């Protein structure tokens, strides 16, 4: 029998195992990609012409935004893992109802249900 996780939702232990597996896989992937980003150095150096300089800045900014995206993704993954431990995982942080399993499987870091997400996007 699979070990049960204390939770406020009705998700099965198998479901949590699956989600955790996806999250941990993503965590490893993001951490590896972040390390690769850092390995590239903070600022590229292609040459001294104006064109080179423009390309350096463009690539630098692209790298920065990739790095920021990775950091944000990593933070989302970690907070989802924490929510699993606390038993809060899969609960919408706005309406406190359970998030659809299908949505969580497609996007395991979700912390809001589809209805609330739609409301937020409309309000923003
Ligand atoms: Zn909601």
Boltz pocket constraint, residues with backbone or C-beta under 6 A from the ligand:
constraints:
  - pocket:
      binder: B
      contacts: [[A, 92], [A, 93], [A, 94], [A, 95], [A, 96], [A, 97], [A, 112], [A, 113], [A, 114], [A, 115], [A, 116], [A, 117]]
      max_distance: 6.0
